[in-house]
Amino acid sequence: MSDLTVLTDLRAIFDTIDQETILKGSRPYCNFRIADTYGQWRKGWAVIEKYPEAETYQGKRGGDRQSQKALAVTANAFTWDAVSKETGRRNISIKSWVELAIRIGKGKDKFQTWAKEAKDRFLGQFERKLSAGHKDIPEISCKIKPIIYLDTWDAWLPKQSQCDLLITDPPYCTDIDDIEEFAQSWLPVALSKVKPAGRAYVFIGAYPREIAAYLNVSLPNQILVWEYRNTLGPMPSYDYILNWQAILYYHGSDAAKWKDDVLLDHTAVQNIGQERPAQHQWQKPMKLAKMFIQQSTDEGDLILDPFSGTGTFLLAAGLLGRNAFGCDISPNMVEIAKKRGCKSDKDL
């Protein structure tokens, strides 16, 4: 079987998986990682060919000391830092390439070895993801049951009435190919739905490109920060670990004063832990959602969310006696939101 045939077969399998996961509200699970994994494997073997001692790493901690111990050589014989300086790459990246190359199989031209490993690895991950499911989702009892629609933002949002609060968590630049075009398309429409006396909170990623894309569309009154704990993963060599998200805060020219007087809830940086358990990796904390809604609205006010996801903002609004309406493009997300306490437009 030729390399081209192997690759074509793999892509067909992963295209099917990706389409299923997109429909269920998740990011494409396989194809977006295949090219990167293949590239890392080849880079790993390029390092090993030039620095054979790198093969002694084999995924173990210890770096230089592990290599020295395995080879019983002097400290200058082989160091990851030396490879890093020569290649211009971070040593932690180089180690991960080498680890992957060794685990998959020797020889940078053994494409079919890589293809089999990739297929087994990604299919195994996908099966584990499916088996985990969304079990035992607790239902939230709301004063006013929020309504969620299975629809796209551009079909749903223009039909909505002017709202007292728009609060939403749109897809990030890691999920959108052209974040600049995306921000330009939806944000002006959404802000036009906010009353002159209303407010808006738009959660976005902490990526410079994403922040710039949104600021180029509409400058907010303030940029707030949601800080959360994120200490997982290896220590980066150059960049800082992202443990925050930006919240673009807008208020209309006729906006009233705050509805509450809790001083600490009005600081621009809020440190509130991520929701546990959660039905989605970026599900926002109910405490944070309720805080913003209490600060900016009264009971009976209208709240909109054009990217509802698992329904956290809608449910927080319903708990506090606000009328909340939202939409999401994913049938799976809408189903989860219903299980958590939302009502589908199909049930009206």
N, C-alpha and C positions, 0 to 999 in steps of 0.2 A: 504494500500500500504506500503510495507516495505521500510526501509531507503535505502537499496541497489537499489531497483527499482527506487526510487526518484532520487538517485544520477546518475544512469545510464541514465534516461531520461534527466536530466539536462545536463550531459556531451554530449549527442547526439545533443541537441539543440545548446550548446555552441561550439561544434566542427564544426558545420555547419557555425555558425557566424564567428568563427575564420578563417576558410578557406576562406570565402568571403572577410574578411578584409585583409588577407595576399595577396590575388590576387589583391586587390585594393591599395596595397602599405603601409598598416598600420600594426602596431604591432598586434599580437593576442589580441583580445579585452576582452575576458571573462575568458577563462580557466586559464590564467596565474594569475588571481586574485581570483579565487574561493577558492583554498586551503588556501590562506592567509586570506581571509575574514572569512572563517569557523573557522580557527584557532584563529583569533582575537575575534570572538564571544564567543568561549568557554573560552578563557582566561579572557574575560570580566566578565563572570559569575563566574569564579573561584575567581576573586577579590571580586565580590559582595557577594558571599557566606561567605568569610572570613571577609570582611569589609562591612557589610550591609549599612553603611552610604554612601558608594560610589554611591549607587543608586540615591542619591539626586543630583548628578552632572547633568545628563540628557542633556549633550551637551552644557550647558550654560557656559559662561565665568565667571571667578572669582575664580575657583579652591577652595582653602581652605575656603575663605570667603563665597563663595556660599554655601558650605556644612554647615558651622557654622551657617549661617543665617537660613537655612532651618531647622536645628535641634536645634537651640538655645543652642548650647553646647560650652564648653570651647575650646580654641585653640588646646589643646593637645588631644582632644577626637578623632579626625580623621584628618589626613593630607595626601595629596598625596605624599609628600616627604617621609613620614614614610613608605608608601606602596612601594615606589620606592627603598628605602634602603633595605627593607626586600626581595623584589623580584629580585633586581639587574637590574631592567628595568627602562627606562626613564619614568618620571611621565607623560610626554606628550603622550607616547605610551599607558600607562595604562588608561589614561582618554579616549583616542580614543576607546580602547577595550570596556570600560564600556558604552560609548555612543552608540556604535554599538549594544552591547548586549541588552540594554534597548530599543533601537529603533526596533529591530527585534522581541523581545519577551522574556518573562521570561523562565528560566529553561534551563540549559546547555544541557539537553538530548532531547529537542524538535527539533529534526533534521528537521522534515517536515515543521515547522514554518520557520526555517532558509532557507530551500530550496525554499519555495514559495517567500520569501522576496528576495532571491538572483536572482531568475528567473525574478521577476518583475523589480528589480533594474537594472540588466544588460541588459535586453531586452529594457527597457525604455531608457537607455543611448545609446544603439545601434541605436534605432529609431531616437533619437535626432541627433546623429552623421550623420546618413544617410540623414535626412531632411536638415541638414546644407549644405551639398554638396560642390561643388566648383563653385560658381556662379560668373559671370561677371569677368572672368580672363582676364586682359588686355594683348594684344599682344605687344611684344617688336619688333621693327623694327631694324633688324641687317644689317650691311654692307655686311657681308657674313653669309648666313643662316646656322646655325649649324645642324648637323645630329645626331639623336639619334636612337639607335637600341634597339628593344625589345629582350634582350639576357642576358645570364649570363656572368659575368666577365671572367670566365675560358674558355668559348667558343669564346668570342669576342676579348679579349685582345691579345692573341697570334697571331692573324691575322693582327694586326695593325702595321703600319710603326713606325720607331723610331720618337719620338716626341721632340719638343723643351721644352714643359712643360707638366707635369702631375699634375693635380690639382683635388682632389677628396675628398669625404666625405663618407667613408664606414660605414656600420652598426656598432653600438656600442655594448659593452659587455652586455647591457641591452636587446639587440635583438638577440645576438648570444650565443648559449649554451657553446661553447668552443672557447673563444676569442683567446687563445694561438694558437690553431690549425688553426683558420681562418687567423690570422695575418701571420703565417708561410706559408700558402698556397698562398695568393694573392700578398703580398707586394714584394717579390723577383721578381715575374713575372712582376709586374708593373714597378719597378725600372729598370729592364733590358730593358724596352722600352724607357727609357730616354737617349737622346744623351749625349756624354761626355761633350758637351757644354750646356746641358740643366739643368733644375731645376725641383723639385717636391715639392708640398705642400700637406700633408695628414692630414686632420682634424680627430682628435680622441677625445673620451670622457676624462673628467678629473678624471677618476677613476684609483686609483693606480694599480689595476690588469691589466687594459687595457693598461696603459702606459708601465708597465713592459713587457707585452706581445709583444708590438711592439719594445721596445728597445732591447729585446732579439733576435729579428730577424735582425734588421739593425739599427745601431746608426746613427741618423741624424747629419747634421752639426750643427743644432741648434734646440731648441724647442721654438716655438713662442707661444704666448697666445692671443686668442680672448676673450676679456672681454665683457660681456653683462650684462644688468640690470636684476636681478632676485631677487625680494624681496617678492614674493608671498609665501603663506604657513605659517605655524606656526614657531615660533622661536625655533630652535633646542636646546636641552639641552647639547649636548656634541660636535657634529660635526659642521663644518662650512657650510654655504649655498654655494653650487657650483654655481658660476656665471662666469665661464670661460670654454673654451675648449683649448686643446693643438693642435698645428699645427706642425707636423714634417716637417722640412725644409731640403731638400737635394739639393746640387748642384754638377754638374760634375766637373771633374778635369780641363776641358777646358772652364768652364763657363766664359763668358765675364763680364765686370763690369755692374753695374745697368744701366738700360735704362732711368732712370729718376734721378732727383736731388732734390726731395722733402724730406728734412731731416726727418721731423716728421713721414713720411710714412714708415721710415725704423727702427722704434723702435720695439723691440721684443714683446711689449704688445700693442695691438690695441683695443681701446674701441669704438666699433661701435655697435649701437643698432640693435636688431633683426629686420628682415624684417616684415613690417606691411603694408597692409595685406599680409599674407603668405598662401600658399597652403599646407604647411607641417610644423609641429612644429619645425623641425630643418633646415628649409630652410635658407641658408646663405645669408647675406646682399649683394646686388649687389655692393654696394660701396666697400666692402672688396674684393670681387672677382675681380673687375676691378683694384683695387690697385695692387694686386699681379701680375695680368696679364700684366699691364703696366710696372711694375718694371722689369719683367723677359723675355719679348718677344717683337718682332717687328711685324709690320703688315705682314700678309702672313705666319707667323709661324704656326706650327702644335701643337694643344693642345688636350690632351686626358683626359677623365673622365670615368673610368669603373663603377662608382656608381653615375649615373647622377641625379637620383631623379627627381625633378621638373625642372631640366635643368639650374639652375642659373649660374654655371661656364661656360657651353656651350654658353649661351646667352650673358654673359659678354664678352666672347671671340669674338663672332660674332659682337657685338656692336663695338668692337675695331678693326675690320678688320682682325681677326685671323681665321684660319681654325680650326674648333672644331668638334670633334667626340666623342660620348659617348654611353653608354648602360645602361639599367636598366632592372631588372628582372620583375618589376611590370607593367602590362598593364595600370593601372591607372596612375602611375607616368609618363609613356611615353605619355599618352594622355594629361595630364596636361602640360608637356613640349611642346607638339605640339601646344596647345592653347596659350602658352606664346610666341611662335615664332620659335620653333625648327621644323625641317623637319624630318619626319620618313624615315627610309631606304625603307619603302614600297612605298614612294612617289617618289623615284628616277627614 
